[in-house]
Amino acid sequence: MLKTRVITALVLLAGFLSALFLLSPQGWLVLAAAVSGIAAWEWGGFFAANALRRGVFGLLAGGAVVALGFLGGLAEAELSRAPLLITIYGISAGLWLGCIPFWLRGHWRLRSPVLAWAAGLLVVVPAGLALAHIRQVGATTLLLAMASVWLADIAAYFVGRAFGRRKLAPTISPGKSWEGALGAGVAVVIYGLLLWTLGLERAMGIRELLLIPLAMAAFTALSIEGDLFESLLKRQAGIKDSGRILPGHGGVLDRIDSLTSTLPVVALALILLFPQ
């Protein structure tokens, strides 16, 4: 099992880095749409939808990313500041900051198919658009943002295993602890400060530096929230993984759960905080 996980991870990493630095903006947008479409197909599994409905929903979500991306200028090399995208990211941020915390606390269930599909679009489509949008800023910028999520996940795992005593959400994900979450936050804050010292100070002043710990801590909380949200849906559906497309790793949603909650907020911040 471990060998399979390692091989899959290496193949994914090689493919991801190749696409990230080599694909044209149009090609990357199509790739982001494909990832979104697969994630949307897996989303239907949370609600026992049949294969036809899941397929249609996957095509709908992927098509929405392509269409909205072209309308919003994501097929171009220059950074887009389209109001359409700002609105979509704002709605996504409102969902994750204003709704999902209560959803997790109340263990809400989506009993209406219409609401289930609508929620899926709100989770998957903004993340796909942000995946393309942040890459317009720079391939390295996107890689650094995604590395923040990976670092939070790794730090939470190892710190939680070593020091975890108090459960973070025992009825949702029993393996997560408050100590692990704190370790993730500390690791990501250090990571943010390290990036500043390695060169970002040219674009940021002391005032921005003072905001880094707060911003990175909030980023970590969002990352954990995305992970917990998918865990809740899987637990309610009685499944271990969102899919089996990635040997040893489960489904696409299992790998991008924290990105769905963080990337749209990062894209929104890049547009609003760095308007020129």
C-alpha positions as CSV (number, residue, x, y, z in Angstrom):
1,M,0.0,0.0,0.0
2,L,2.8,2.4,0.9
3,K,4.6,1.6,-2.3
4,T,1.5,2.3,-4.3
5,R,1.0,5.7,-2.5
6,V,4.6,6.7,-3.1
7,I,4.5,5.8,-6.8
8,T,1.2,7.6,-7.3
9,A,2.5,10.7,-5.5
10,L,5.6,10.8,-7.6
11,V,3.7,10.4,-10.9
12,L,1.2,13.1,-9.8
13,L,4.0,15.5,-8.7
14,A,5.9,15.0,-12.0
15,G,2.8,15.5,-14.1
16,F,1.7,18.5,-12.0
17,L,5.0,20.3,-12.2
18,S,5.3,19.7,-15.9
19,A,1.8,21.0,-16.6
20,L,2.3,24.0,-14.2
21,F,5.4,25.3,-16.0
22,L,4.9,24.2,-19.6
23,L,1.2,24.5,-20.4
24,S,-0.2,27.6,-22.1
25,P,-2.9,29.6,-20.1
26,Q,-5.6,28.0,-22.3
27,G,-4.2,24.5,-21.7
28,W,-3.9,25.1,-17.9
29,L,-7.5,26.4,-17.8
30,V,-8.7,23.2,-19.5
31,L,-6.7,21.1,-17.1
32,A,-8.2,23.0,-14.1
33,A,-11.7,22.4,-15.7
34,A,-10.9,18.7,-16.0
35,V,-9.9,18.5,-12.3
36,S,-13.0,20.3,-11.4
37,G,-15.1,18.0,-13.5
38,I,-13.7,14.8,-11.9
39,A,-14.2,16.4,-8.4
40,A,-17.8,17.2,-9.3
41,W,-18.3,13.6,-10.5
42,E,-17.0,12.4,-7.1
43,W,-19.3,14.9,-5.3
44,G,-22.3,13.0,-6.6
45,G,-21.1,9.9,-4.7
46,F,-21.7,11.7,-1.4
47,F,-25.4,11.6,-2.2
48,A,-25.7,8.2,-3.9
49,A,-26.4,9.8,-7.3
50,N,-26.5,7.4,-10.2
51,A,-23.7,7.3,-12.9
52,L,-25.6,9.3,-15.4
53,R,-26.4,12.2,-13.0
54,R,-22.8,12.2,-11.8
55,G,-21.5,12.3,-15.3
56,V,-23.8,15.2,-16.3
57,F,-22.8,17.1,-13.2
58,G,-19.1,16.6,-13.8
59,L,-19.5,17.9,-17.4
60,L,-21.5,20.8,-16.1
61,A,-18.9,21.8,-13.5
62,G,-16.0,21.4,-15.9
63,G,-17.8,23.3,-18.6
64,A,-18.6,26.1,-16.2
65,V,-15.0,26.5,-15.3
66,V,-14.0,26.7,-19.0
67,A,-16.8,29.1,-19.9
68,L,-16.4,31.4,-16.9
69,G,-12.7,31.2,-17.3
70,F,-12.8,32.4,-20.9
71,L,-15.3,35.1,-20.0
72,G,-13.2,36.2,-17.1
73,G,-10.0,36.4,-19.1
74,L,-8.3,33.3,-17.6
75,A,-7.2,32.1,-21.0
76,E,-4.9,35.1,-21.3
77,A,-1.4,35.5,-19.9
78,E,-2.1,38.8,-18.2
79,L,-3.6,38.8,-14.7
80,S,-7.4,39.2,-14.9
81,R,-9.3,41.5,-12.6
82,A,-12.7,40.7,-14.0
83,P,-15.6,41.6,-11.7
84,L,-17.2,38.3,-12.6
85,L,-14.4,36.4,-11.0
86,I,-14.2,38.7,-8.0
87,T,-17.9,38.1,-7.4
88,I,-17.5,34.3,-7.6
89,Y,-14.6,34.3,-5.2
90,G,-16.5,36.6,-2.9
91,I,-19.4,34.1,-2.8
92,S,-17.0,31.3,-2.2
93,A,-15.3,33.2,0.7
94,G,-18.7,33.9,2.2
95,L,-19.6,30.2,2.0
96,W,-16.4,29.1,3.8
97,L,-16.2,31.9,6.3
98,G,-19.8,32.5,7.0
99,C,-21.6,29.2,6.4
100,I,-19.4,26.1,6.6
101,P,-18.3,26.7,10.3
102,F,-22.0,26.4,11.3
103,W,-22.5,23.5,8.9
104,L,-19.7,21.6,10.6
105,R,-21.0,22.5,14.1
106,G,-24.5,21.4,13.2
107,H,-23.6,18.4,11.1
108,W,-26.1,19.5,8.5
109,R,-27.2,17.1,5.8
110,L,-28.1,18.1,2.3
111,R,-31.4,16.2,1.9
112,S,-32.5,18.2,-1.2
113,P,-30.9,17.1,-4.5
114,V,-31.1,20.7,-5.8
115,L,-29.2,22.0,-2.7
116,A,-26.7,19.2,-2.9
117,W,-25.8,19.9,-6.5
118,A,-25.8,23.7,-5.9
119,A,-23.4,23.2,-3.0
120,G,-21.2,21.1,-5.1
121,L,-20.9,23.8,-7.7
122,L,-20.1,26.4,-5.1
123,V,-17.3,24.2,-3.7
124,V,-15.8,22.9,-7.0
125,V,-16.1,25.7,-9.6
126,P,-14.5,28.6,-7.7
127,A,-11.6,26.4,-6.8
128,G,-11.1,25.5,-10.4
129,L,-11.2,29.1,-11.5
130,A,-8.8,30.1,-8.8
131,L,-6.4,27.3,-9.8
132,A,-6.2,29.0,-13.2
133,H,-6.3,32.5,-11.9
134,I,-3.4,32.3,-9.4
135,R,-1.3,30.7,-12.1
136,Q,-1.7,34.0,-14.1
137,V,0.1,35.7,-11.2
138,G,2.9,33.1,-11.7
139,A,3.4,29.4,-11.7
140,T,5.7,29.8,-8.6
141,T,3.0,31.8,-6.8
142,L,0.5,29.0,-7.3
143,L,3.1,26.4,-6.2
144,L,3.9,28.3,-3.1
145,A,0.2,28.7,-2.2
146,M,-0.5,25.0,-2.7
147,A,2.7,24.2,-0.7
148,S,1.2,26.1,2.2
149,V,-1.7,23.7,2.2
150,W,0.5,20.6,1.9
151,L,2.7,21.9,4.8
152,A,-0.3,22.5,7.0
153,D,-1.5,18.9,6.4
154,I,2.0,17.4,7.0
155,A,2.6,19.4,10.1
156,A,-0.9,18.7,11.5
157,Y,-0.3,14.9,11.0
158,F,3.1,14.6,12.6
159,V,2.5,17.1,15.5
160,G,-0.9,15.4,16.1
161,R,0.7,12.0,16.2
162,A,3.4,13.1,18.6
163,F,1.5,15.4,20.9
164,G,-2.2,15.1,20.1
165,R,-4.5,14.8,23.1
166,R,-7.6,16.9,22.6
167,K,-9.7,16.0,19.6
168,L,-10.5,18.7,17.2
169,A,-13.7,17.2,15.8
170,P,-14.1,13.7,17.1
171,T,-17.5,13.1,15.5
172,I,-16.2,14.2,12.1
173,S,-12.5,13.2,11.9
174,P,-11.3,11.4,15.1
175,G,-7.7,11.5,14.0
176,K,-7.4,15.3,14.1
177,S,-6.4,17.1,17.3
178,W,-6.1,20.7,18.5
179,E,-2.4,20.2,19.0
180,G,-2.1,19.1,15.4
181,A,-4.0,22.2,14.2
182,L,-1.7,24.4,16.3
183,G,1.3,22.7,14.9
184,A,0.0,23.3,11.4
185,G,-0.6,27.0,12.2
186,V,2.9,27.5,13.6
187,A,4.5,25.7,10.6
188,V,2.6,27.8,8.0
189,V,3.3,31.1,9.9
190,I,7.0,30.3,9.9
191,Y,6.7,29.4,6.2
192,G,5.1,32.8,5.4
193,L,7.8,34.7,7.3
194,L,10.5,32.6,5.5
195,L,9.1,33.6,2.2
196,W,9.2,37.2,3.2
197,T,12.8,37.1,4.2
198,L,13.7,35.3,1.0
199,G,12.6,38.1,-1.3
200,L,8.9,39.1,-0.8
201,E,10.1,42.0,1.3
202,R,10.6,43.9,-2.0
203,A,6.9,44.0,-2.5
204,M,5.8,44.2,1.1
205,G,6.5,46.7,3.9
206,I,6.7,46.3,7.6
207,R,2.9,46.8,8.0
208,E,2.3,43.8,5.7
209,L,4.9,41.8,7.5
210,L,3.0,42.3,10.8
211,L,-0.1,40.9,9.1
212,I,1.7,37.7,7.9
213,P,1.1,35.7,11.1
214,L,-2.6,36.6,11.2
215,A,-3.1,35.9,7.5
216,M,-1.2,32.6,7.6
217,A,-3.1,31.5,10.7
218,A,-6.4,32.3,9.0
219,F,-5.2,30.4,5.9
220,T,-4.4,27.3,8.0
221,A,-7.8,27.5,9.6
222,L,-9.4,27.6,6.1
223,S,-7.3,24.6,5.0
224,I,-8.4,22.5,8.0
225,E,-12.0,23.6,7.4
226,G,-12.0,22.3,3.9
227,D,-10.5,19.0,5.0
228,L,-13.1,18.7,7.8
229,F,-16.0,19.5,5.4
230,E,-15.2,16.7,3.1
231,S,-14.6,14.4,6.0
232,L,-18.1,15.2,7.2
233,L,-19.7,14.5,3.9
234,K,-17.8,11.2,3.6
235,R,-18.9,10.2,7.1
236,Q,-22.5,11.0,6.4
237,A,-22.3,9.0,3.1
238,G,-20.6,6.1,4.8
239,I,-17.6,6.0,2.5
240,K,-13.9,6.2,3.2
241,D,-12.7,7.9,0.1
242,S,-14.4,10.2,-2.5
243,G,-13.2,7.9,-5.3
244,R,-10.6,5.4,-6.4
245,I,-9.1,7.2,-9.4
246,L,-5.7,7.7,-7.6
247,P,-4.3,4.4,-6.4
248,G,-3.4,4.5,-2.8
249,H,-4.8,8.1,-2.4
250,G,-8.5,7.8,-3.0
251,G,-10.2,10.3,-5.2
252,V,-9.4,13.8,-6.5
253,L,-11.6,15.4,-3.9
254,D,-9.6,13.7,-1.2
255,R,-6.5,15.4,-2.5
256,I,-8.0,18.9,-3.2
257,D,-10.4,19.2,-0.2
258,S,-8.3,21.9,1.5
259,L,-7.6,23.7,-1.8
260,T,-11.3,24.2,-2.4
261,S,-11.5,26.3,0.7
262,T,-8.2,28.2,0.3
263,L,-7.5,28.9,-3.3
264,P,-10.6,31.1,-4.0
265,V,-9.7,33.2,-1.0
266,V,-6.1,33.5,-2.1
267,A,-7.2,34.5,-5.6
268,L,-9.5,37.2,-4.1
269,A,-6.8,38.5,-1.9
270,L,-4.3,38.7,-4.7
271,I,-6.7,40.8,-6.7
272,L,-7.9,43.1,-3.9
273,L,-4.6,43.6,-2.1
274,F,-2.4,44.0,-5.1
275,P,-4.6,46.0,-7.5
276,Q,-1.7,47.0,-9.8
